[in-house]
Amino acid sequence: KRQLSAERIQFATLCWSIIVTGWNDGSTGPLMPRIQSVYNIGYATVSLLFVCATMGFISGAFLNVPFSDRFTFGQLMVLGAFLQVITYAMSAAALPFPALCAAYAINGVGMALQDGQANGYIATLQRKPEKKMGILHAAYGAGAMLSPLAATQFAQMAHWSFHYLVSLSLALSNMALLIIVFRLRSGDECLVDVGQSPIEKKTSNESSLRQILRLKFVHLLSIYILVYAGLETTIGGWIVTYVLHEKQGRSSSGYISSGYYGGIMIGRIALLKVNEKIGEHQVLFFYCLLAVGLELTIWFVPSIVGGAIAASFLGLFLAPWYPIAMNEAARILPQWLLAGSMGWIAGFGQAGSALFPFMTGAISQRTSIRSFPPM
């Protein structure tokens, strides 16, 4: 019972860490129009926030692999959380736009470290790892669903940047919990607490980075996550601006982003049995077809309400794509490379969550935001 309780506490702490990540991603869309207004910048310039985040994510992906050999799991999680604290302290001060871009880059490194380490640790658990992976990423959806509720309100206030004070308090609580629960220890020491043996050690004297870079599967999965994360965040980041300018929406349109991320949260838990029954490989094609149909609905149906409902269901059917990929990685990759590989996949893949929204903004600057749905 003590070991099961320890595992639940560890899992809940990691879920909170991912909730904070989701909170960050979900707040960008509702704040985007206000950021453009405050700094008097266009789509292409505001999209530099995504470019800087991309640089942060890729840097975090590169750092995750060698850092996993040099530092403990607990130390890397706390380091990632500390970088988020720095980010939100800078952002809340409403500094000039270049400083805001720098904050997004720092945040990208912090989120990449936490995302990779959390995924790698959950994948090593023996009790229902697939279910835990689904719940872990549902936690991301929960954070991303709740943040637009706050960000939409702050976007209409004079002190709009105070939204980041809420983010700062969440980041501080995340860092405190990580220190208390994991106590800066290694993943092996944390596994012993939950009644598991330490993971098998590497059988080669070659560096982990070289071993990982030689694995074709790691690169294929990184590209898959790159495209998926880009799709997911492009929709969440630009749909509010699209509805405001193309569907004549009101300031409350920010809540559409909450519905979208709410669908992601629900889908990562509610569709677990569907994935298991149909098969994780086959079911992705079914979800993909449904997602295409729902995206066409958002594009061509003039109704704001209809588009909002379609966005919620779109989130629902996009939801399983990420955890299914991570489950597959956990089955195939050797355990001694799991933390570093997950860090590489998640960090490099998360770069898509910045790269594709930037591309959308750059194209919209030359044409208009109506380019968002076909993108």
VOLO-479722 format. One record per residue: x, y, z of N, C-alpha, C in turn; residue in three letters. Coordinates in pm, whole numbers, plus 50000, padded with zeros to 5 digits. Layout:
<mifis>
XYZXYZXYZALA/...
</mifis>
This chain:
<mifis>
500834987950000500005000050000500865012650000LYS/501955012350077502835023950083503455026749947ARG/503855015849877504455017449745503455022649644GLN/502215017449651501175022049560500855036749584LEU/500825040549713500565054549748501685063549696SER/502935058949708504065066749658503985068449508ALA/503575057749438503455058749292502375068649253GLU/501275068649325500195078049295500625092349319ARG/501395094749425501875108249454502835112849346ILE/503745104049305504675107449197503935110449068GLN/502965101949036502215103648911501425116748913PHE/500775119649026500005132049038500915144249023ALA/502125143549077503075154649066503495156948922THR/503765145948849504125147248708502945152648627LEU/501735148548662500545153748593500425168848615CYS/500725173348737500665187748765501685195248681TRP/502875189348665503905195448582503425197048438SER/502735186848386502235187448250501025196748239ILE/500245197948345499135207648347499685221848329ILE/500805224848395501415238148383501885240448239VAL/502415229948175502805230948034501585233947947THR/500485226647970499255229147895498705243047919GLY/498795247648044498355261348077499095271547993TRP/500385269547977501195278647897500725278747752ASN/500575267047691500215266247550498805271347523ASP/497895268947617496515273147597496285288047610GLY/497215295047674497025309447696497465317947577SER/498275312247488498835320247378497765325347283THR/496835316547244495805320347147494965332247191GLY/494335331647309493525343147353494325356047374PRO/495595355047410496415366947432496985372847303LEU/497005364747196497655368947072497115382247017MET/495795383847003495295396846951495695408647038PRO/495725406647172496095417747262497595420947250ARG/498415410747236499855412947218500105420947090ILE/499395417446983499535424846858499145439446878GLN/498065441646952497585455246974498545463447061SER/499035457447169499905464547263501215468547198VAL/501815459247122503125461847061503005467146919TYR/501755468446870501505473746735502305466046629ASN/502095452946627502825444246535501845435646456ILE/502285430346342501465422046256501605407246287GLY/500975399146200500975384646220502405379046217TYR/503205383546122504555377946106505425381146228ALA/505325393446277506165397446391505745390346518THR/504445389646545504005382946667504345368046662VAL/504455362646541504805348546526506255345746564SER/507055356246582508415354246630508435347946769LEU/507345349546843507225342646971507335327546950LEU/506705322646844506765308346814508165304246767PHE/508835313246693510195310246647511125308546768VAL/511025317846863511855317046983511535304647064CYS/510255301347073509865289047143510445276847072ALA/510465277146938511065266246861512535264446897THR/513255275646902514675275046939514845269047078MET/513945272747169514005267247305513735252447308GLY/512715248047235512375233847233513515225447175PHE/514075229947064515155222347000516385222147091ILE/516685233347155517805233747250517555223947364SER/516325223747414515975214447521516095199947477GLY/515735197247351515855183547298517305179147295ALA/518195188147250519625184747245520195183047385PHE/519775191847478520335191347613519835179247691LEU/518615174747662518015163947739518835151247737ASN/519425148147622520145135447610521435135447694VAL/522385144847674523585144647759523285147547906PRO/522285156247930521935159448069521395147248143PHE/520715138048070520175126148134521285117148189SER/522495118048128523645110348176524355117348291ASP/524275130648295525065138248392524275142348516ARG/522965144248501522145148748613521045138448641PHE/520475139448759519405130148796518075134648737THR/517145125348735515785128148689515175139848767PHE/515305139248900514725149748984515355163348960GLY/516655163648939517355176348913516895182648781GLN/516715174348678516305179648548514865184748552LEU/514005177848625512625182548637512575196148707MET/513355197648813513365210248887513995221348803VAL/515055218048728515675227948641514665233048538LEU/513915223948477512895227948380511845236948444GLY/511415233548566510415241748635510975255548669ALA/512255256048709512885268848742512955278048620PHE/513235272348504513265280348382511885286148351LEU/510825278648382509475284048365509205295648460GLN/509695294548582509545305548679510195318348625VAL/511405317048570512085328648511511255334448397ILE/510705325548313509905329848198508735338548240THR/507955333848336506725340848373507025353648451TYR/508135353848524508525366248592508865377048489ALA/509545373248383509865382748275508595387148201MET/507725377648170506535380548090505555389548165SER/505435387548296504465395348376504855410048380ALA/506135413148361506595427048368506265435048243ALA/505675428448140505325435148014506525442747958ALA/507645435947951508865441747897508725443747746LEU/509675450547681509605452047536509495438447465PRO/508985438747344508695426447271509895417047258PHE/511125421847231512275412647224512475404747354PRO/512205411147469512345404147598511275393247612ALA/510075396047561509015385947563509415373847477LEU/510045376647364510535365847276511595357547348CYS/512505364347421513545357247496512925348347603ALA/511865353347666511175345447769510565332847709ALA/510005333947590509435322147524510515311847492TYR/511715316447458512815307147430513225299647556ALA/513355306947666513705300747794512645290647834ILE/511405294347814510295285547848510335272747765ASN/510715273947638510805262247552511785252047605GLY/512935256747654513935247647712513355240847836VAL/512715248647923512155243148046511085232748021GLY/510205235547927509125225947897509665213447830MET/510675214947743511255203347676511905193947778ALA/512615199547875513245191247978512205183648059LEU/511165190448104510145183948187509335173748107GLN/508965177447985508145168647902508875155547874ASP/510135156647834510915144747802511145135847922GLY/511515141848034511785133948154510515127548209GLN/509405134948208508145129348260507675117648174ALA/507725119148042507325108347953508215096047972ASN/509515098347984510445087248002510205079848132GLY/509905087148239509675080748369508385072648369TYR/507305078448315506025071348311506145058548228ILE/506925059248120507085047548032507775035948103ALA/508545038748209509245028048280508385021448388THR/507235027248421506375021448524505745008448475LEU/505584998948564505074985848527503564984748539GLN/502944993048624501504992148644500775001148544ARG/500144995148446499305001948347499975014448288LYS/501145013048226501825024948172501045031748059PRO/500305023847974499545029947865498445038947918GLU/497755034248023496685042248082497265054848147LYS/498375053248216499005064848281499495074948177LYS/499995069948064500465079047958499295087147904MET/498145080547887496955087547840496505098247938GLY/496495094848067496075104348171497075115848181ILE/498385112648170499405123048176499165133648069LEU/498855129247948498645138847839497245144947843HIS/496325138247912495025144547938495225156348033ALA/496205155148123496515166248213496955178548135ALA/497705176248026498075187447938496805194147885TYR/495855186047839494605191547788493845199247893GLY/493895194448019493205201548128493795215448149ALA/495135216248151495765229248168495475238648052GLY/495525233047931495275241247812493815245247801ALA/492905237447859491485240847858491195252147957MET/491845251748074491545261548179492185275048152LEU/493375275248092494085287948077493365298247990SER/492695294247880491975304547803490855311347882PRO/490295304347981489255310448064489805322548138LEU/491065321548182491715332848249492295342548147ALA/492975337248044493645345847947492665354747872ALA/491475349547842490455357447772490055369647855THR/489975367847988489625378948076490775389048086GLN/491985384048104493135393048116493395400647986PHE/493085394447872493315400947742492465413547726ALA/491395414647804490515426147796490815436647903GLN/491825433947988492155443048097493325452048060MET/493465462948133494585472048110495915465048139ALA/495955457948250497165450548289497065436148237HIS/497075434648107496905421648045498005411748082TRP/499225416948106500365408148134500275401648272SER/499325406148355499175400148487498695385648478PHE/498255381648359497935367448339499165358848372HIS/500345364148342501565356448366501895355448515TYR/501275363948599501435362248744500735349648790LEU/499595346648730498905333948759499785322348714VAL/500355323648593501255313248543502465311748635SER/502975322848686504125322548777503805314848905LEU/502625317248960502255310149083502135295049057SER/501615291348941501525277148907502925271148891LEU/503825278448826505195273648805505925271948939ALA/505705281249031506335280149163505815268049238LEU/504505265849232503935254049299504465241249236SER/504645241349104505185229749034506615226749081ASN/507455237049089508825235149131508895230049276MET/508045235549362508025231149502507625216449514ALA/506585212449441506135198449447507205188849395LEU/507875192749287508925184149230510065182249330LEU/510425192849402511495191849501511055182949617ILE/509835184649665509335177149781509165162249748ILE/508595159349630508245145349597509455137549548VAL/510235143449457511335135849396512685138649462PHE/512775149549537513955152649619515265151949538ARG/515195156549413516375157549326517065144049305LEU/516345133049322516955119749311516905114449169ARG/517585103349147517605096849016516295089448993SER/516045085948867514855078248835514855064648901GLY/516035058348912516135045148977515715045949123ASP/516165056249194515805057849335514295060149351GLU/513725067549258512275070049263511505057249232CYS/512015048949143511365036249110511385026749229LEU/512455026749306512535018349425511425021949522VAL/511095034749532510005039149622508665032849586ASP/508455029949456507175024349412507245009149396VAL/508335003149444508454988549443508954982649314GLY/509664990449233510214985249108511734984549115GLN/512274975249039513724974149030514244985348941SER/515484989548962516074999648872516084994548729PRO/516035003648634515994999748493517334993648453ILE/517284985048351518514978648303519494989148253GLU/520774986548277521814996148239522234993948094LYS/522845004248035523265003247897524394993047882LYS/524394986347770525344975547746526524980147662THR/526564992847626527634998047541528325009647610SER/529635010947583530395022247638530205034947556ASN/529535033447441529295044947354528315054547420GLU/528455067447394527585077347457526125075147416SER/525235078747507523805077147480523375085247358SER/523955097247342523585105847229523875098847097LEU/525035092747086525385085946961524465074046935ARG/524145066547041523245055147024521865059646978GLN/521375070347039520035075347005520005080546861ILE/521045087746822521075093546688521135082946579LEU/521555070946615521625060246516520315052446503ARG/519345055346590518075048146587517105054746490LEU/516805047946380515895053446279514515056246338LYS/514065047346426512735048746486512595061946561PHE/513645065946632513615078446708513385090346616VAL/514035090546500513905101746408512535101746340HIS/512035090046305510695089246245509635094146343LEU/509775089846467508785093846568508905108746600LEU/510125114046595510315128446618509605136646511SER/509685132046385509015139046275507495138146292ILE/507035126246331505595124246356505095133946463TYR/505815134746577505415143646685505565158246643ILE/506585161246562506765174846510505515179546436LEU/505005171146346503825174746267502585175146355VAL/502455165146443501255164846529501215176946621TYR/502335179646692502355190846786502135204046712ALA/502665204846589502435216846509500975218746476GLY/500305207846439498875208346408498075212246530LEU/498345205546641497575207946764497685222446810GLU/498915227646812499125241146866498745251946766THR/498865249246637498425259046537496925261646552THR/496155251046570494705252546588494415260346717ILE/495045255946828494795262646955495285277046957GLY/496385279746884496985293046889496345303346797GLY/495775298846684495275308346584493755308246566TRP/493055298546623491625297646594490855309646649ILE/491315315146761490625326846818490775338846724VAL/491985341246676492215352246581491405350146454THR/491345337646407490595334346285489105337446302TYR/488545333246415487105335746439486825350646454VAL/487725357846521487525372246540487505379746406LEU/488395376146314488555383946190487745378446073HIS/487535365446069486845359545953485395355845981GLU/485055353546107483675349846141482975360746223LYS/483655372346233483105383746308482745379946452GLN/483655372746514483435368746652483645380246749GLY/483275378046874483445388246978484615384747067ARG/484855393047169485995390747258485895377447332SER/484655372547349484455359747417484855347747331SER/485295350247207485705339347119486885331447175SER/487585337447272488705330547335488285317447400GLY/486995316347434486525304147498486495292247401TYR/486525295047271486565284147173487835275947193ILE/488915282747228490175275847255490035266447374SER/489255270547475489005261847590488255249247549SER/487255250947462486495239447415487375229647338GLY/488275235147257489195226847178490105218747270TYR/490735225347367491635218247457490855209247554TYR/489605212947583488775204047663488525190947591GLY/488335191647459488185179547379489435170947386GLY/490605177247383491865169847395491955162847531ILE/491575169847636491625164047770490715151747779MET/489475153147732488515142147741488915130447652ILE/489375133647531489705123247436490835114147481GLY/491775119547557492925111447599492565101447708ARG/491395103147768490925093347866489755085347810ILE/488765092247752487525085647708487755075947594ALA/488765078347510488995069847393490005058747417LEU/490455057047543491435046547572490915032747535LEU/489675029847570489115016647539488885014947389LYS/488515025647320488345025047174489685021847108VAL/490745028447155492085025747101492475011247121ASN/492175006147240492534992247273491744982247190GLU/490464985047170489604975647099489914975046949LYS/490084986646887490354987246743491834984346714ILE/492694988546804494134987446781494725001246762GLY/495805004246835496355017746834496835022146695GLU/497355012846616497835016646483496675019946390HIS/495675011046388494555012546293493675024546328GLN/493475026946457492505037146498492975051246459VAL/494295053046444494815066246407494305070746271LEU/494175061346176493665065046044492205069446052PHE/491435062846138490025066446158489915080546217PHE/490725083246320490705096546381491165107246283TYR/492105103746197492635113346100491545117746002CYS/490755108145954489665111445862488625120445929LEU/488295117246054487335125546128487885139646148LEU/489185140646177489805153846198489755162246071ALA/490005156045957489935163445830488525168845807VAL/487535160345831486145164645814485775176145906GLY/486225175646030485915186246126486645199246091LEU/487855198146040488585210145997487895216945880GLU/487345208945788486585214545676485325221545726LEU/484735216145833483555222545892483905236445946THR/485035237346018485475250246070485725260145956ILE/486255255045847486635263445733485415268845659TRP/484445260045628483375263945536482035267445602PHE/481795262745725480515265745790480595279645853VAL/479715288945817479825302745866479455304446013PRO/478735294946070478255296146208479405295646308SER/479465305446398480475305446503480245293946600ILE/478975291646635478635280746727479005267346666VAL/478675265646537479025253246468480525251046463GLY/481265261846439482725260946436483295257446573GLY/482695263246679483155260446815482925245746852ALA/481765240546813481465226346840482415217246762ILE/482645220846636483575213046552484985213346611ALA/485405224846665486725225846725486855216846848ALA/485795216046928485815207347046485965192647006SER/485205188446904485305174546858486635172046787PHE/487155182346723488465180946660489525177846766LEU/489475185146878490375182246988490205168147042GLY/488945163647049488655150247098489345139447015LEU/489305140946882489855130446796491345132146767PHE/491885144046793493335145746785494025140646912LEU/493265139747019493815137147152494705124647161ALA/494295113147106495105100947130496405100247051PRO/496605108946953497755107546864499085107946939TRP/499225117047032500495118747104500775107147201TYR/499845103947294500145092847387500345079447318PRO/499645077047208499845064547134501285063647084ILE/501805074747034503185074946985504175072247099ALA/503935078147214504825076047328504755061647379MET/503565055747377503435041647415504265032747323ASN/504225035847193504985027947096506485029347121GLU/506925041347154508335043447184508765035247305ALA/507905034847408508225027347530508345012347503ALA/507595007347404507644993047373508904989347296ARG/509404998347214510474995147120511854998847171ILE/511985010247238513305015247275513875007847396LEU/515195005947400515824999947519515665009047639PRO/515495003047756515165010947876516255021047911GLN/517535017247890518595026547931518665038947841TRP/517975038447726517935050047637516575057147643LEU/515685052147728514305056947724514195071747761LEU/514835075847873514715089747917515295099347813ALA/516505096047764517135104747664516365104947534GLY/515865093147490515115092447365513795099947375SER/513095098047487511835105247508512075120247509MET/513185124347572513525138447574513775143847435GLY/514495135947354514765140147216513475140947136TRP/512655130447144511405129847067510475141147108ILE/510285142647240509355152747289509865166847261ALA/511165169147285511725182447264511755186347117GLY/512275177347034512325180146890510905180946834PHE/510055171946879508665172046832507935184646873GLY/508175189146997507505201247045507905213546966GLN/509045212746898509435224046813508365226646707ALA/507655216146668506555217846573505445226646627GLY/505285226346761504235234546822504575249346815SER/505805252546779506185266446757506405269346609ALA/506975259546536507315261746396506065263646309LEU/505095254846323503905255546236503025267746265PHE/502815271546393502095284146416502815296246357PRO/504175296046361504925307046300504685307346149PHE/504745295746085504505295145941503115300445907MET/502135296845990500765301745969500705316845979THR/501385322446079501395336946096502115344045983GLY/503225338145936503965344445826503155344545697ALA/502465333445670501605332645551500435342345563ILE/499855343045683498705351945706499095366545688SER/500345369845721500815383545703500805387545555GLN/501135377945469501185380645324499795379745260ARG/498945371345315497595369545258496575375045356THR/496055366445441495175370245552495035358145641SER/494365359945755494195348945850493305337945793ILE/492645340445680491815329945618492685318445566ARG/493995320245562494885309245523495035298845633SER/494535302045755494685292945869494055279145849PHE/492785278145806492205264545792492915255745691PRO/493215260645568493935251645477495335248045527PRO/495965257245600497275254045657497145242445753MET/
</mifis>
